[in-house]
């Protein structure tokens, strides 16, 4: 997992309530070799026209969008099946954070485990941000995980980022749960030594 501390970027607004994981990455691509990157499949079917060509009107296809690392989404983003490939597609495309009113529960947890920061903001704040970006498409947002806050452009203010403390520490250090556990190996060994000393029967 790539460590995340602070990211400042333009924002791509992805329209659609209940954008499910099959829209994020269609299931037929999950057999592809991850080493080749899943980013090429991100929103594959909804960002293309009937001829299979990229639709220039889709936000992710517009000029400058390829450099954006933050998405603004609508309610219940990432609902549907539990496929972790949806997050892989975001990661491989270069997305570091997703801002929205709510997320599918499994998608939310998969995002945390893969270093994508899901930022929950009230609907009215998301709508205000979308309106601002419609008028100022080059405006930037800063997601600061170190300070646990997101700073919106204009006069939209700063808002807290609330995520699980352990998940936050993993993302800050770029470690998965097992790797994070290994950082406590000295304490684990000390605990085991003390426990064997006080419960000698455990060592029989």
ChimeraX attribute file (.defattr): number of C-alpha atoms within 10 A of each C-alpha:
attribute: neighborCount
match mode: 1-to-1
recipient: residues
	/A:1	15
	/A:2	15
	/A:3	16
	/A:4	22
	/A:5	17
	/A:6	16
	/A:7	16
	/A:8	16
	/A:9	18
	/A:10	20
	/A:11	28
	/A:12	25
	/A:13	22
	/A:14	17
	/A:15	14
	/A:16	12
	/A:17	14
	/A:18	18
	/A:19	21
	/A:20	21
	/A:21	23
	/A:22	22
	/A:23	20
	/A:24	23
	/A:25	27
	/A:26	19
	/A:27	14
	/A:28	9
	/A:29	16
	/A:30	16
	/A:31	8
	/A:32	11
	/A:33	9
	/A:34	14
	/A:35	7
	/A:36	9
	/A:37	14
	/A:38	22
	/A:39	21
	/A:40	14
	/A:41	24
	/A:42	25
	/A:43	22
	/A:44	17
	/A:45	17
	/A:46	16
	/A:47	19
	/A:48	16
	/A:49	13
	/A:50	9
	/A:51	7
	/A:52	11
	/A:53	10
	/A:54	17
	/A:55	16
	/A:56	13
	/A:57	11
	/A:58	16
	/A:59	17
	/A:60	22
	/A:61	15
	/A:62	13
	/A:63	9
	/A:64	14
	/A:65	18
	/A:66	15
	/A:67	15
	/A:68	18
	/A:69	21
	/A:70	28
	/A:71	22
	/A:72	21
	/A:73	25
	/A:74	22
	/A:75	20
	/A:76	19
	/A:77	26
	/A:78	28
	/A:79	22
	/A:80	17
	/A:81	14
	/A:82	16
	/A:83	18
	/A:84	18
	/A:85	25
	/A:86	28
	/A:87	28
	/A:88	24
	/A:89	22
	/A:90	27
	/A:91	23
	/A:92	18
	/A:93	19
	/A:94	16
	/A:95	21
	/A:96	26
	/A:97	23
	/A:98	24
	/A:99	23
	/A:100	21
	/A:101	20
	/A:102	22
	/A:103	24
	/A:104	20
	/A:105	15
	/A:106	15
	/A:107	25
	/A:108	20
	/A:109	18
	/A:110	20
	/A:111	23
	/A:112	19
	/A:113	21
	/A:114	23
	/A:115	26
	/A:116	26
	/A:117	26
	/A:118	25
	/A:119	22
	/A:120	20
	/A:121	18
	/A:122	12
	/A:123	14
	/A:124	10
	/A:125	17
	/A:126	21
	/A:127	17
	/A:128	13
	/A:129	22
	/A:130	21
	/A:131	12
	/A:132	17
	/A:133	20
	/A:134	12
	/A:135	10
	/A:136	12
	/A:137	16
	/A:138	15
	/A:139	16
	/A:140	19
	/A:141	21
	/A:142	19
	/A:143	29
	/A:144	18
	/A:145	21
	/A:146	13
	/A:147	11
	/A:148	15
	/A:149	17
	/A:150	22
	/A:151	17
	/A:152	20
	/A:153	17
	/A:154	13
	/A:155	8
	/A:156	13
	/A:157	10
	/A:158	14
	/A:159	17
	/A:160	16
	/A:161	20
	/A:162	14
	/A:163	15
	/A:164	10
	/A:165	8
	/A:166	11
	/A:167	19
	/A:168	22
	/A:169	19
	/A:170	23
	/A:171	24
	/A:172	18
	/A:173	16
	/A:174	19
	/A:175	21
	/A:176	18
	/A:177	14
	/A:178	9
	/A:179	12
	/A:180	17
	/A:181	12
	/A:182	12
	/A:183	11
	/A:184	10
	/A:185	11
	/A:186	10
	/A:187	11
	/A:188	13
	/A:189	11
	/A:190	10
	/A:191	12
	/A:192	12
	/A:193	12
	/A:194	12
	/A:195	13
	/A:196	13
	/A:197	12
	/A:198	10
	/A:199	10
	/A:200	10
	/A:201	8
	/A:202	9
	/A:203	8
	/A:204	5
